[in-house]
Amino acid sequence: MQFGMTEEQSMIVDTTRAFVEKELYPHELEIERTGHLDMDVIKDVQAKAMEAGLYAANMPEEVGGAGLDTLSWLMYEKELGRANYALHWTCVARPSNILLAGTEEQREKYLFPCIRGEKWDCLAMTEPGAGSDALGSMRTTARKDGGDWVISGEKTWISNGRFADFLICTCNTGEGLTHILVDRKEHGFETRDIPKIGLNAQSTSQVFLDEVRVPVENTIGAEGRGLQQTLVVFERARVHMAMWGIALARRALEESIRYAQERNQHGKQIAGHQMIADKIATMATEIDAARLLTHRAAGMIDRDERCDTECAMAKWYGTEIAVNATRQAVQIHGGNGVTREFIVERLAREAIIGPIPDGTTEIQKLLIARSLTGVAAFK
């Protein structure tokens, strides 16, 4: 296992970190104050991300992306993840890899405009009546009527819903789960943002589809192949969430170190007090352990090895140590830690969200235990 970075990876990290500090950090306070991401800001940051070669970097080179291997892509994600989620998720978009399974016509109409920053996509899978069992309890239906699908249903917790020009909509067609491209302008769907404990400038939406007619040609891949397409994406989604948690935890650690060096109590820097030193040391060690778990899973993905267990471990640990680290950062800051003047209170609110998407911590533990015992919790 490689522990250091290659020259190319070092360049990716340095470029992305510099971009985040120069172009994203300055917008954080206003976005947090208003809970709104202005389109002028989106377009400005988007243009600068493209100029820096950071936009749609998750895509292969042959379609105009950076062609990064999974580990390099996660290093890039860790640097982006230090900033407000709305800024890097919407302004420095990474289109869904499911779009790569589309036809040439679908790529021309949907994938390539996303890569050029002309459109935004969103994956509409989760539903109100199904959380971790989203795939097994899919109620959104698509029935054929002549040359069209007629889609009805409701989706929830859909990232980027407000900004999306089209949905990658997971539907039950009677032949299994199927992904269908639903265009906002051509076919129509409604979205409603969901208020959250944090990340409110980042759109998380309900999506409503009422007898929406979509051409059968908008099916991604073969009918009934949606489950297989989704399971591939889940592995990348889980290591992505792990790395986002690590990024939050790392920023909380850096803020804590800075504060502990500057703050004096009882005649010395609080960094010299044993309990503060213990917290900082624990945070740093847990962050590094989470990073190594995530790097292991990334390497297995690139080697095309089965790694559902390793991805589950990374997702569980990476997002949970973010909760621990941000909580300790608030404690290190004392009373200042619960004020809007210091960023750690925001990091703590955002970190709480991480253990839920892409399979809760409890679901990840069930997956890990099943791989060890051979006994499944659910049929």
VENWO-V491020 format. One record per backbone hydrogen bond with DSSP energy under -0.5 kcal/mol. NH is the residue of the N-H (numbers start at 1). CO is the residue of the C=O. E is the energy in kcal/mol with one decimal. If there is no record, write none. Layout:
NH/CO/E, NH/CO/E
//
This chain:
10/6/-2.5, 11/7/-1.8, 12/8/-2.2, 13/9/-2.6, 14/10/-2.6, 15/11/-2.6, 16/12/-2.4, 17/13/-2.7, 18/14/-2.2, 19/15/-2.0, 20/16/-2.6, 21/17/-2.4, 22/18/-2.1, 23/19/-3.2, 24/19/-0.7, 24/20/-1.4, 25/20/-2.5, 27/24/-1.7, 28/24/-0.5, 28/25/-1.7, 31/27/-2.0, 32/28/-2.6, 33/29/-2.2, 34/30/-2.4, 35/31/-2.5, 38/36/-0.7, 42/38/-2.2, 43/39/-2.6, 44/40/-2.0, 45/41/-2.8, 46/42/-2.7, 47/43/-2.1, 48/44/-1.7, 49/45/-2.6, 50/46/-2.1, 51/47/-2.0, 52/48/-1.8, 53/50/-1.1, 54/49/-2.9, 55/49/-0.8, 56/93/-2.3, 57/54/-0.9, 59/56/-1.6, 63/60/-1.3, 64/61/-1.8, 65/60/-2.5, 67/59/-2.7, 68/57/-0.9, 73/69/-2.6, 74/70/-2.2, 75/71/-1.9, 76/72/-1.9, 77/73/-2.3, 78/74/-2.3, 79/75/-1.4, 80/76/-2.1, 81/77/-2.8, 82/79/-1.0, 83/80/-2.0, 87/84/-0.5, 88/84/-1.6, 89/85/-2.7, 90/86/-1.8, 91/86/-0.7, 91/87/-1.1, 92/88/-0.6, 93/90/-0.6, 99/96/-1.4, 100/97/-1.5, 101/98/-1.9, 102/99/-1.7, 107/103/-2.6, 108/104/-2.4, 109/105/-1.9, 110/106/-2.6, 111/106/-1.0, 112/107/-2.9, 114/110/-1.2, 114/111/-0.5, 115/111/-2.1, 116/112/-2.0, 117/114/-1.0, 118/113/-3.1, 119/113/-1.2, 122/166/-0.8, 124/122/-0.7, 124/168/-2.0, 125/123/-1.0, 127/130/-1.1, 130/127/-1.6, 134/131/-1.1, 137/133/-1.6, 138/135/-0.6, 141/152/-2.2, 142/172/-1.8, 143/150/-1.9, 145/148/-2.7, 148/145/-1.4, 149/214/-4.0, 150/143/-2.4, 151/149/-0.6, 151/212/-3.0, 152/141/-2.0, 153/209/-2.6, 155/207/-2.8, 156/126/-2.4, 158/205/-2.5, 159/157/-0.7, 160/203/-3.2, 161/158/-1.4, 164/160/-1.6, 165/120/-2.8, 166/120/-1.2, 167/182/-2.6, 168/122/-2.6, 169/167/-0.8, 169/180/-2.7, 170/124/-2.4, 170/168/-0.5, 171/169/-0.6, 171/178/-2.8, 172/140/-3.0, 173/171/-0.7, 173/176/-2.0, 175/176/-0.6, 178/171/-2.6, 179/220/-0.5, 180/169/-2.2, 181/218/-2.4, 182/167/-2.1, 182/180/-0.6, 183/181/-0.6, 184/165/-2.8, 187/183/-2.4, 188/183/-1.9, 190/208/-2.0, 192/206/-2.0, 194/204/-3.3, 195/193/-0.5, 202/199/-0.9, 203/201/-0.6, 205/158/-2.2, 206/192/-2.8, 207/155/-2.6, 208/190/-2.7, 209/153/-2.7, 211/209/-0.6, 212/151/-2.7, 214/149/-2.7, 214/212/-0.5, 216/147/-2.6, 218/215/-2.2, 219/216/-1.9, 220/179/-2.9, 221/219/-0.7, 225/222/-1.8, 226/177/-2.9, 227/177/-0.5, 229/225/-2.1, 230/226/-2.5, 231/227/-2.5, 232/228/-1.5, 233/229/-1.4, 234/230/-2.4, 235/231/-1.2, 236/232/-1.0, 237/233/-2.8, 238/234/-2.7, 239/235/-1.9, 240/236/-2.0, 241/237/-2.4, 242/238/-2.1, 243/239/-2.3, 244/240/-2.2, 245/241/-2.3, 246/242/-2.1, 247/243/-2.3, 248/244/-2.4, 249/245/-2.5, 250/246/-2.6, 251/247/-2.2, 252/248/-2.4, 253/249/-2.3, 254/250/-2.5, 255/251/-2.5, 256/252/-2.0, 257/253/-2.7, 258/254/-2.3, 259/255/-2.3, 260/256/-2.8, 261/257/-1.8, 262/258/-1.6, 263/259/-2.8, 265/268/-2.7, 268/265/-1.2, 270/263/-2.6, 271/260/-1.9, 272/269/-1.9, 273/270/-1.7, 277/273/-2.6, 278/274/-2.3, 279/275/-1.8, 280/276/-2.3, 281/277/-2.5, 282/278/-2.4, 283/279/-2.5, 284/280/-2.3, 285/281/-2.1, 286/282/-2.6, 287/283/-2.3, 288/284/-2.0, 289/285/-2.3, 290/286/-2.3, 291/287/-2.2, 292/288/-2.2, 293/289/-2.0, 294/290/-2.1, 295/291/-2.6, 296/292/-2.2, 297/293/-1.9, 298/294/-2.3, 299/295/-2.3, 300/296/-1.9, 301/297/-2.1, 302/298/-2.1, 303/299/-1.5, 304/301/-1.4, 305/300/-2.8, 311/307/-2.7, 312/308/-1.9, 313/309/-2.3, 314/310/-2.2, 315/311/-2.5, 316/312/-2.6, 317/313/-2.6, 318/314/-2.8, 319/315/-1.9, 320/316/-1.9, 321/317/-2.5, 322/318/-0.8, 323/319/-1.3, 324/320/-2.1, 325/321/-3.1, 326/322/-2.4, 327/323/-1.8, 328/324/-2.3, 329/325/-2.1, 330/326/-2.0, 331/327/-1.8, 332/328/-2.5, 333/329/-1.7, 334/330/-0.7, 334/331/-0.9, 336/333/-1.3, 337/334/-1.4, 338/335/-1.4, 339/336/-1.5, 342/339/-1.1, 345/342/-0.9, 346/343/-0.6, 347/343/-2.0, 348/344/-2.1, 349/345/-1.7, 350/346/-2.4, 351/347/-2.5, 352/348/-1.2, 353/350/-1.3, 354/350/-0.8, 354/351/-0.6, 355/351/-0.6, 356/353/-2.0, 357/353/-0.8, 359/356/-0.6, 361/355/-1.1, 364/360/-2.4, 365/361/-2.1, 366/362/-1.8, 367/363/-2.3, 368/364/-2.2, 369/365/-2.7, 370/366/-2.4, 371/367/-1.8, 372/368/-1.2, 373/369/-2.8, 374/370/-2.5, 376/374/-0.5
//
